[in-house]
């Protein structure tokens, strides 16, 4: 079998030597951002995407090897490890194949087959299978033995059947073949549970739904799983579109593999029934659970990928920059919370106003906001998009007009931002440490203000899955989700870089090589000793040793320090390269920084050595052109239409501007300012074919859309970015998920899927399947 490094190399389209080098770095404590940015020569230029996939596959394959060793030890301990079985186990390339091989040897509670073997019935089972010309009842009579628990012929034959069923169902080759067959032809069948029509209205697209298991999109599979878990529908795996025909084929495949044929001999009918029960009761149930687990795992991986992509787009959204911002956290009964922060994010003032019901202090609220704006010279107003946001937006609009009349030079812009996660942050330990004397409700307004200044710096303080840009984040594997999202946050923070003299501990803890405790130490040292004058000063921070410094130094910036290179992404270990350039040209560092003509005229090959090759030198020269450049886009704010504040205000044909809030596998959700995001289905994102919606839009993009359909009862809005589309047109595309967070909103439902005859199943099978699926 190929080595772990060889298998990973094939997965990530790289050379084995590259993978081996990356694995050694990871095992040595290096982080993915550090390896991707500063060890290109070592890995042959593997990028962060390849390295993240490498890291995930390395974890999986090492777990596979650990399981392989445990299985070999277990079977050997039982004295059943033949050379053939050992070779099969060593050749298994997936966990599923490994478990198939181990199934007959896996310690389990006493089964009917084991009890039958203990009663001496195995010769009966094998004899009838090898010679069907015998009469089952006649042969079984000689095995009746009350002392062994075999009271009569029926008990003997039932025991023999249990032995055959277990033997056939644990055949690894058969299980693997049937798994592949069901994956290619099996159909997931959903049926409404009687009486759940109203309770499960949001899932009505799936009350009677059939779809191939191997082709079902991830979002639709997770919607079906959620509907099942909420008790709205039942799910089963039909072997084919025609369920009864599929079950017949399954039985035929089992019979052929077991070499059981019906030729009219005395035992053939009994053997045929044994095959039927083996398929229906054992194999179909086992494979249904197995394939449902497989397809769910794939759907979860896709959902986590989509969530991670959206999170990255949101965190790398354009920052408004160092401006004084007023944050408004809308509220009706409890009032609108107000916080003003200066250009560095420091809280200058807070307040609570009551412009809406029940107090309706509109003019008083305007006066309070105007006073704060004048006193602190507010540049921007950031409005949370929660309940009451449109009314608060209207209040801010009147405020801006009033201030402009009083002083034309005082221009203020207002922007509605996502407040997802603000309440989570407000009640967090991080917020309590940051604002120990500030009321929890006012902390949310501070977060809303700051996330306009710098989304990345503020969003790192919030648990990633609470930011609200994912599909089914509460339905997927939470450990895997947390690991993937933490990796995305780490990549985003290190891609932008961090000002070590202004960053919070939460932001610093996401820098490569810095743990939460060391990040706290950095802040404490800064508070006690003043700003860091250079990167070397970081080595004075308690517990920030040479290894941590190596990992983090290149991502930490000292904008106004002793060494201008400390404000760039050039790593301190590579400063000798810059010194060679200076020595050759006879100019100072400050003079060559930003001199594009000079820097582009240099040949990287002239400055390489045994440690730093052309890729690193090329990166250094590029960085010197624009040191500390921010990879994020320029800040632009969307403009919501006047008078469009609720779903009821929408009319098909309207063209509106909005911000993309979430991108799913089936389309993009857009905030158009009516408290309910609309959906642009993937087929309506462009006039050209779009396979992945993120190829067309990303979270945070500002787009123009046309309202196509409005479903007020279900609060669904269908939008199109093809502005020449006409409402009511039939366009291509799959049906939605039926879930209120990821449904295909406002689009036509497809024709009902063809119905198939339900497969008969005994109650024990149905009950077992139902219990297993719910677990």
N, C-alpha and C positions, 0 to 999 in steps of 0.2 A: 504494500500500500504506500502511496506517496506520503511524504512527511507533512506535518502541519504547515510548515512554511510553503511547501510546494502547492498544497491545496489552496491556501490563502492567496498565493500569487496568481493562481488561475482565477480566483473570485474577483480580484481587484485589478486584473489586467496589468500585472507588474512582474518583475523578475524575482526569482527565489532569493537572490542575493539582497535585493532591496528589502524584501519582507524580513529576512533574517536580521538585517541591520536595524530595522525599525523595532522588531521584537526585543532585541538586546537593549535598545534605548528605553523602551517602555518598561522592561523588567528592571532597568537601572534607576527607575524613578522619574524619567523624563516625561513631560506632558505633551499631548498632541500639538497644541499651538507652538510650543518651543521647537519640537522636532520639525514641524511643517515650515517654520519661519527661519530657524537658525541651524538646521542640520541637513540642508538640501544635498550637500556633497555626500554625506554618509548614506542617505536613503535613495540617492539617485533622483531626487526631486519629487518624492511622493507628496501630494497635496493633502490638506486637512480632511477632505472628503474621503480620500482613499485610506487615510490613517484611521479615521473613525470606523470605517467598515472593517479594516484590518483588526482594530481593537475588539470589535464585536465578534468577529469570526474567531479570533484567537480565544476569546472567552468560551465560545460554544465548543470549539474543537478540543480545548483542554478539559472541559467538563465531559465531553464524549470519551476522551482517553481515560479519565478517572473512572467513569462508569464501566468502560471496557475492562479495566483491571479488576474492579469489584466483581463483575460478572464471572470473569475467568476464575477468580479465587473461590467464588461461591460454588460454581459447578465442579471445580477440582476437589473442593472439600467434600462434595457429595460422592466423589469417586466416579463421575460420569463424563469426564472431559476426554473425549476421544480426539484423535488427531484431526479428523474431518471437522468436528464441531469447533475445535480450537481455531482452525484455519478460517472457518466461516465467521467466527466472532472477530478475529483479527482483521478480516476483510470488510466488515460492516462499516459503511461510510456515513450512516445517519443513526440518530437515536432510535428512530422507529424500527429500523432493521435490527438493531442490537436487541431491542426489547422483544421483537418477534422470536429471535433465536433463544432468548432466555426464558420465554414464557413456559415451556414444559418443565423447566428446572427451578422456576421461581417459587420459593417457599410460600405456601398459601394454606388457608384453613382447609380442613378435611372436606373434600368434595364427594359427591355421590359416586364418582368414578373410583376414588381412592377406597371408599368403603366397600365398593363392589370388588375391587381387587383383593382387599383383605378377606373378603368372603370366598375367594377362589373362583371368581367368575370370569377372569381374563381369558382362560382357554375357551370358554363358551363364545365370547365376543370374537376372538381371533378365528375360531373354527367356523363360525357362520360367515364371516367375511371371506375366508379363503375357500370355502366350499358351500356356495349357496344352494347346492342341490339337496342339502339336509333340511329336514323339517325343524323349524325353530322350537316348536313346542316339544317335539320328541327328544331333541338333544338337550333342551333345558331341563327336562324331567330328571336327568341324572345329576343335576347340580342342586336340586332341592335339599336343603339341610337346615332344619329348624335351629340347631345349635349355632349355626353361623349367621342366623338372621334371614335366611332364604326360605321363606315360609311356603312358597308355591312357585309354579312355573312363571306366572306373571312377574313376580318379584325378581326371579332369575333373569328373565329377558330384559326387564327394565334396567337391572344392574349392568348387563352386557351392553345394552344400548348406551348407557352413561359412559362406559369405558370407551366405546368407539367414537362417541361424540366428542369427548375430550381429546382423544388422540388425533382425530381429524382437525379439530378446531385449533390445535396447537402446532400444526405443521407450518413452519415458518415460510416455506416456499409458497404454499397455498395462500396463506394470509397475505403475503406480499403481492401475489398475482391478483387476488380479489380486491385488494386496496387500490391497485392501479386501475382495475376495471371500473370500480365504483367512482373513482375520481374522474374518469373520462366520461362515464355515462350516467352517474347518479344525479338525481334531482332533489333539491331541497323543496319540501312541500309544506306550506303554511296553511293552517285552517283556523278560522275564528272559533273561539270557545263560546258556546251558546250563552246568550245573555250579556255579552261583553261589548255589544255594538256601540253603545253610547260612551261607555267608559274608555274605550279604545279608539275613539273617533280619529285621533291623529295618526293612527296606524291603518286607516281603512284601505289604503292601497294594498295591504297585505292580508286582508281577510280571507282571500282565496288566491294564493300565489304559488307559482311553480317556477323554479329557475335552476339551471345546471350548477352543481356545487363547484365545479372547477372553473367557472366563469363569472360567478357572482361578484360584483364590485364590493369592496371592503365596507363602504358606508351602508350599503343595503343589507349586507350580512349582519352588521352590528345593530342596525335598526330592527331586524328580525329577532335577533337575540334579546334585545331590550324588550320588545313586545312580548316575547315568550316569558322573560323573567318577571314582567309585570302582570302575567296571567291573562293576557289578551288573546294570544294564539297558541296553538300547539305546533311543534315542528317535528318533521320526520324526514328521513332520507330514503327516498324511493329509488330502487335500482335503475329505473328507466322512466321515461315519460308515461308509458303504460306500466303501472306499478306491478300488476299481476304477471305480465309477461316478463318483467325484469326479475321478479322473484323466481320465476320458473327457470330463467337463464342462470341465476345464481345457484340454484339447486343443481342444475346440469353441470356447472363448472366444478362444484364440490364433488359430485358423483364421478365425473371423469378423472379428477385428480386422485380420488380414493380408489379408482378402478372398480367402481360399483356399477353394474349394468342390469337393467331389468329385462331378463330373457324368459320370464315366466317360470323360473325355478321356485321351489318351495320357500326359500328364504329371501327371494328378491323383493317381495312386497315389504317385508320387515326391514330390510336394508334401505329400501327407497324411503320409508318413513323416517329411518334414522338420519338419512341425508337431509330430508326436509327439515327436521327439527334442528339438526346441526347448523344449517343455514339460517333458519328463522330465529332460533332462540339464542344461539351462541355467536356465530360469525357476523350476522347482519347487525346485531346489537353492538358487538365489540367494534366493528368497523365504523358504524354510525358514530359512536362516541369518539373513535380515533380520528375520523375525517372531520367531524365537527370541531374537534380540538385543533386539527391542522388548519382548517380554513379560518377558524377564529383567530388563531395565532397569526396567520398571514394578514388578516384584516386588522388586527391590533397593531402589527408592525407598520402597516400602511397608515393607519390613523395616527400613530405616534410620529411617523415621518411627516405627515401633513401638518400636525401640530407643531413639530419642530421647525418646519419651513416657515409657518406663519409667525411663530415666536421670533425667529431670526429677523423676518421682515419688520415686525413691530419694534423690536429692540434696536434695529438699525434704521429706524425712521428718522426723518430729518429733524434735527434739534432746532428750536427757535433761537437758542444761544443765550448769551449773557444779557438778559433783559429783565427788568422788574415786571413781575407777573402777579396778577390778582387771580386766585383760584376760587371758583364758585362751585360748591357741591350742592346741587339742587335738592330741594325738599319742599314738601307742601305743608303738612300739619306741623312738622318739627322745625320748619324754617330752612332757609338757605344758608349754609355755612360759608364764611368768607375768610380767606387768608391771603395776605400780601407777602411775597418773598422778593428779596433783592436779587441782583444779578448773580450772586454766588449761591442763592438758594436759602439764605438766612431769613427767618421769619421776622417780618417787620410789624405786622398787625393782624389781628383776627377779629371777627365779628359774626353775629347771627342776625339775619334780616328776615322779615315775614311779608313778602310781597303778595303771596297767594292766600288761598283759603286756609284757615278760617279768619285770620286777622286782616288780610287784604291791605297791608300797609305799603302800597305801591310807591307813593310819593316819598314817604319817609325812607323807604329802602333806597330809592334813587339818590336821595340827599346823603345817606350814609356812604354809599358807594362813591359818589362824587367827591366827598370829603377825603376819603382814602386815596382816591386816584390823584388828587391835587397834592395831598400831603407827601405822598411817596413817589410821585412822578411815574405812575404805572404806564408801561409800554404795551402790554398785552393782557387780555382777559381770557382765562382758560375755563371753559364750562364743562362740567361732567355731563355725560350723555344719559344719565339715569332719569327716573321719574321727575317730571317738572322741568326738564332741560330746555324744551322749546319755549316755555313761558319765561324761563330764566334768560334764555337767549334774546327774547324780545325785550326784557328789562335791560339787558346789556346794550342792545341796539339803541334804546332811548337814551341811556346814559351817555353813550358815545356821541350821539347827535347833540345832546345838551352841552357836553363839554366842548365840542367843536364850535358851537355858537358863542360860548363864553370866551374861548381862546382858540383861534384857528390854528395856532402853532402846536396845540396839544392833540396829536393824532394817536388814537388807540385802535388796535384791531382786536377782534374777538374770534375765538376758535373753540369749537366743540370737540372735546377729546374723549376717548374711551375711559370710563372710570372703573373698568373691570379690575378687581383686585384691590381697589382703594380701601374698601372696608376691611379686607383681610389684613392689609398693611396697618391700618389704624389700630387694630387690636393686637398687633404682633409685639413680640419682645423687642424687636428692632426699633419700632416706633416709640415704645415706652422708654427705651434708653435715650433715643434722640430727643423726645419731647416729654420728659417726665412730668412737667407741670401744665401740659396742654391737654384739654379735654379730648377724649377719643374721637368725638364727632368732628372736631376741628382739624385733627390730623389728616383726615381724608381730603379736606380742602387744600392743605399744604401739598399733599401728594399730587393732586390734580394740577396745581400750579407748576410744580417742579417737573412733572412728566412732559409738560410742554417745553420747558427749557432744555431738558436733556432726557429723552425717554429711556435711554440705556441706563443712566446713572440711577434713575428712580425705580425702574422696573426690576432691577436686580434685587431689590429689597423684598420683593413679593415672591411667594412660592410660584414657580413657573406655571403649574397647572391651574392656578387661580386667575391667571391673566385673561383667560376666556377666548382664546383663538383656536381652540381645538375641536375635534369631533369625538364625542363619547369618551372624554378624558377620564370619567369616573367608571367607565366600563372595562377599561383595558388593564393589563398587568401594571400595577402601580410601581413596582420596583423597576421594571424596564422603562416605564414612562419617565420616572424621576431621573434615571441614569441618562436617558437620551436628551431630556430637556436641560439637565445640568450641563451636558456636553455642549449643547447649542449656546447656552448663556456664556459659557467659558470661551467658546470660539468668537462670539460677538464682542465681548469685552476686550479680548486680546487683539482682535482685528482693529479696533478703534484706538486702543491704548488708554492709559489712565494717568491723570495728573496726580502725582503722589502727594502734592501739597494741598489738594482740595478734596480728594476722593473720600467717600465714607468708608467705614470698615466693611460694609456690605459689598461695596463695589470692589474694594481691594481684595476681598476674599475670593473673588472670581478670577483674579490674575494668576497666571500659571505659576505654580510653585508656592503660593501663599495660602496657608490654611486660615480658618476663621480666627484662631487664636493669635497667629502671627500678624494678621491684618489688624486686629485690635491693638497689638503692640506697636505697630507702625503709627497708628493714630495717637496713641498715648505718648509715644516718643515725640511726635510732631507737636502735640499740645504742650509738652513740657519743655521742649528745646527750640521751638520755632520751626519754620519751614526748612526742608532739606535743601542744602546748598548744591548738592550733587548726588549722583547715584551711589558713589562710594560710601556716603554717609549712612546708607541703608544698612551697612554691615554692623553699625552700632546698635541696631534694633535687637532687643533680646530675642533669641531663638531664630533669628534670620541669618543662617549660616551660609557658607560658600555654595552649597548645593542649591538652596532656595534662591540665593542671589543669582546664580547662573540661569535658573529658570525664569525668574521674574524681571530681571533688570531691563531687558530689551522692551518690555511692555509698559514700564513705568516711565513717565515723563517728568522732567524738572524744567519747566518752561523758561524761567529766568535765573538759571543757575550759573555756576562758575564755568562750566563747559557747555558750549552750544550744542555739542553732540548729544548731551543728556536730554535735550528736548525732542530728539528724533527717535526713530525705531532702530537705529544702528546699535547693535549690542556692544557693551563695553569691551568684550573680548576681541571685537573686530576694530577697535580704535587704531591699532597699529597699521591697518590697511589705509585708513584716512591719513595717518601720519606719513606714510610712504608717498601718498599723493601730494601732500603739502611739501614734503622735502624735495620732490621733483620739480614742482611748479614755483616754489619759493613764495607762496602766498599763505595768509593766515586762514584758519578754518572759517572764521566769520565772513571772510571775503569770497570764498568759493561757494558757500551755501547760497542757493538760489540762482547761481550763475549757470543757467541752462545751457547756453552756447558752449561754455568751457567744459562743463561736465559731460555733455553729449559728445564732445570731441575726444574724450579719453577712451583708451582701449582697455577693457577689463582684464585682458590677458596679461597686461604689463604689471599688474599689482597682485597677482595670485601667489600663494606659497603652498607649503605642504598641508596647511590646515584650511585655508580659505580658497576655494576655487572660483571659477567664472560666475556661477549662479549667485554666490554671496556678494562678490564684488559688484556685479550688475545691480543687485538690490541696494547696495550701499550708495552707488552713484544716483540711482533713481530717487532714493530717500533724500539725498542732499539737495536735489532740485527743489523739493517741497517738504522740508522736514516737518514731521508731526502732522502731515496732512490727514484730514478726516475723510474716511471713505464713504461717509453718509451723504445723501443728496441734500440739495438746498431746500429750505423750509418754504412750503406753500400751503395756504389754508383754503379749504373748500368754502363755497358760498351756497348756503341753503336758500331755497326759494321762499320769498315772503308769502305768508298766508297758507303755506303747506306745513302744518304742524301735527297732523294726525292722519292715520290710515284713511279715515273718512274723507280727508281733503284730497286724496289722490284720485285722478281720473286717467283711464287708459289714453295713451297718446302724449301725456306730459313728458317733456324733456327736462331732466333735473341734473344737478351736480351733486356728487356725494363722495364719500371716502370708503375704500374697500376695507372692511373690518376683518374678514376671514376668507380664506380660500380653501375650498374642500375639493375632493376628488371629482365632484360633479359640477362645480361651478364656483362662483364668488358671491359673497354677501356684501351688500353695499348699504351704508348708513346714509339715508337721504333726508334725515331730520324728522322722522315721524315716530320715533320710539320703537320702531320695528324694522329690522334690516330687510331689504328686499334681496331676492336671489336672481343673479344672472346665470342661467344655465350654461354649461360649457359650450353648447351649440350656439349660444347667442353672444359669445364673447368677441367673435370676429367673423368676418366674411370668409376667412380661410379656415381650414380644419385646425382645431386645437386639440391635441391629445392630453396635455397636462395644463390645467387652468393657470398654473403659475408661470407658464410660458407667455401668457397674455397679461396677467395682472398679479400684483403682490399686495399683501396687507399694507395699508397706509397709502396706496396710490389714490390720487384724485381722478375721478372719471365722470364722464357724462353718460347718462342712461335714459332710456325711454320706458315709461310705465306701460306694460303689456296687459297685465291682469291684476285685479285686486280682489282678494277673498277676505272680506271683513270678518265673518264668523270665525274663520281659522287664523286670522291675522297673518295672511300670506300675501306677499307682493311679488309678482313676476316682472322682471326687468330685462332689458336688452341693451347691449352696448352697440348693436347694429341699429343706428338711429333711423335707418330707412325701413326697418321692420314695421309692419302694421299690426295693431292689436287684433287678436282673433286668428292670425295666421297660424297654420300648423307647421311646426318646425320639427326637425329631427331631435332625437335625444331620448334617453331612458327615463322611466318614471322616477319620482323622488323616493326618499327613504321612508316617508310617512312620519318622521320624527320632527318635533317642533324646532329642533336646533339644526337639523341638517336636511330638511325636506327640500324637494325641488318645488319651490313655491310658485303658485300661479300658473303652472303649466298643465297642458292637457294630459289626462291619464291615457295609457295605452289600452288597446283592446284587451279584454280579459284573457288570461292564459288558458290554453286548452285544459280541460279537466280530464283526469285519469281515474280509473277505478281504484279506490283505495285498497292497499294490500291487506289481506286478512292477517290478523295476528292474534295469538291467544292473549288472554288478559295478563298473564304473568309477564310476557314480553313487553306489552304496552306499559304496564306499571313500572317495570324495571327501567325502560327507556325514559319514561317521564321523570322518574326520580333522578336518574343519572344526569339528564339534561339540566334539570333545575339546580343540581349541585355544581 
